[in-house]
Every structure is written in structure tokens, then in C-alpha cells.
Amino acid sequence: MSENGFHVHGPHDHEVEHAALSGDPFSARIAVMTAIFATIGAFFGYMAGATQNDALLYKNDSAIRRTEASDQWNFYQAKSSKQGLAALGAVLASGAEAERYRSEAARYDKEKQEIMVQARQLEKRSTELEARSEASMHVHHRWAQAMTLIQIAIALAAITLLTRSRWLQYVSYGGAAGAVVLGVMAFAQV
């Protein structure tokens, strides 16, 4: 990483660079394998971040819809109170005044029904968005698992390069294969 002319290599980066330039076929294969794993890991990392952001957006939208639904229910309650007062006025008043209160009570009842429909729609939308958020978080976890496994495969590749151990090379391949399987599962949203 460079900043203000200062460049820091990690031990793994240094070994991979030397292995790639050494002319040793084993080292060159491990260096290429590591570069491929890192590319796959970059994709997994991007997808993990993207699905986490989607989940957070869905969760936020769900909370907004839930708040809007709550506002509608409060409005509904206010209309119920007004309807009750109008009904009481109709009982206590007589003649034209009583009729005016009855018509107000009927109007409030009609308005309440419209508000109730809207509040229920907002609650339903909130529930749908919450489910989408949960699904996105599940997919995010799959991408994160794939990313973790590919990072382990990269670390094993570095150890393979240092120890020149063939069995460790195959363990690294196995870790990368497992990461790819998890990535495919995440892509398929399983």
C-alpha cells in the first residue's frame, strides 16, 4: 500500500512477488493460484457488501412503512374519538343539530374505513420489506462465508509457498472449492 512514497509489503505479498519472478514452476503455480483466489475473493467481498446494503435498505424502508402505518392508526384513533363525540352530540342534541352530529359520525366512520385500509396496506408492505431484508441478510452471510473461506485458502497458499508442501496445496484448493460452492449458493440465494 503506497502513501506519500512509503510502501509496505505484507510477508505474503513479498513471497508471491518473488515466487512469480523466480522461474520455479511450483512457486509460479502457487502465485497464479493465489492471484486467482484473490480475484474471486474480491468478487465475494463486493457481493457481500452489496447484499448487506440491500438488507439495510429494506430494513430501513420497512421501518418507514411501519411508522407510516402507526401514523395512520393514530389518525384512525383520532377519527374514532371524533366519531364518538359526534355520536354523543347526536344523542344529546335534538332536531337539526342532532342530524348534523349523526352525519358527522357517519362521515368519520367512512374516513376511518379508508384510513384502516391504508394502514393495513402499509403494515403489509412493511412485513414484505422485512422479509426481503432477512433474505438479503441470509445471502450476505453466504457471501461472507465464501469470502472467509477464500481468505483461508489464500493464507494456506502462502504457507504452501513457504513450506513447499504439496498436501497443503491441495488443502488450499479444497478451501477455494468450498468457497466457490458457497459463492454459487449465495448467487442462487440458497
N, C-alpha and C positions, 0 to 999 in steps of 0.2 A: 504494500500500500504506500503510495507516494504522497507526501505533503511537504511543501516547502523544501524540496530537494532531499528529504530524508526518506529512505526506502527501507522497509522492514520485510524480511522474508521469514515465513514460518519454516520450521525444520522440514516439514513435508514438501513445501514448495521448492526448497533448495534441492532436496533429493530428487524430486521429479525432474527438475530442470537439468541436473547433472546426468540423470539416467537417460533422458531423451537425447542428450548430446554425446553420450559415451560410446555409442556404437554397439553396445551389448544388447543382443536381441531380447533377452529376458527382461532387462530393465526397460527397454523401449516398449515392449508389450504392456508392462505394468503402467508405464507413463501414459500410454494411449488409453488403456483401460480406465485409469484414474480421470483422465480428461473427459472421457465419455460419461463416467459416473457423475462427475461434477456438472456436466451439461444436463443430464437427467435430473440431478438434484436441484438445479436452478429452476427447471420447469416445475418440479414438485413444489418448491418453495413459493413460486409465483402463484400456483393454483391454490395452495393452502391459504395464502393471504387473500386471494380474490374471494374464495368461498367464505372465509371468515368475515370479510367486509360485507358480503351479501347477507350473511346471517345477522350481522349487526344492523344493517339497514332494514331488514324485515322485522327485526325485534323493535326497532325504533318506530317504524310505521304501525306496527301492532299497538304499541303504547299510545301513539297519537290517536288511532281509531278508538281505543278503549277510553281515552279521555273524552273524545268527542261523544261517544255513547253515554258516558257518565253525565256530560253536559245535557244531552238530550233527556236523560232520565230525570235530571234536576228540573229541566223545563217542564217535563211531564208532571212532576210533583207539584210545581207551581200552578200549572193549569188545573190540576185536581183540587188544589186549595181554593182557587178562584171559582171552580165549578161548585164546590161545597158551599162557599159563601153565597153564590148566586142562588143555589137551591134553597138555602136558609132564607135568603131575601124573598124568594117566591112564596115560601110558607108564611113569613111574617107580614108580607105586603098584601095588598088587595087590588083588584081591578087591573088597570093598565100597567101599573108598576109591577104587579106580580107576574104579568105576562112578559114584561121586559126581562125580568130576572130568569124566567123559565127559558126564554130564547137565548139568553147569555149562557145558561147552564148547558143547553143543547150545543151551542157553538163551542164551548170549552170541551165538551165531550168529543165532538168531531175533531177538534185540534189535537186532543190527547191521542186519539187513534192514529193520526198522521205522524205525530211525534214518536209513538211507540213503534210504528213500522220502521221509521228511520233509525231509531236507537237499536232495534234488533238487527237491522242490516249492518250497522257499524260494529256491533258485537260479533256478528258472523264474520265480517271482514277481518276483524282483529284476531279471531281464532284461526282463520285461514293463514294470515301472515305469521302468526306464532308457529303454526305447523311448518310453514316454509322455512322459518328461522331454524327450527330444530333440525329439519332435513339438511339445511346448509351446514349447520354445525357438525352433523354426522359426517358429511362429505369432507368438511375441513379436517376433522380428526383423521380420516383415512389418508388425506394428502400429507398431514403432519407425520403420521406413522411411516408413510412411504419415504418422506424426507429424512426422518431419523434413521431409517434402515439404510438408505443410500449413503448417509454420512458415516455410518458404521462401516459400510463396505469400502468407502474411501479410506477411512482410518486403517482398516485391515490391509488395503492395498499398499499403504505407506509402510506398514510393518512387514508386509511381504517383500517389499523392495529392500528394506534394511536387512531382513533375515534371509532373503532369497529362498524362502520356504514354499515349495510347490503346493503342499496341502493347504497352507494359508491362502494361497492364490485362489484355490477352489472354494474355500470358505467365503472369500471376498466375492467371488462370482455368485455364490449361493445367496449371500446377503443382497446383492444387487438384483438378482432374480426375484427374491421376495419383495423387494421394494417396487419392482416393476409390476408384480402381481397386485400389490396394494394400490399402486397408481391406477391400474386398469379398473380395479374395484371402485376407486374414487371416481374415475371418469364415468363409469357405468352407474354411479350413485347407488352402489350396493352397500 
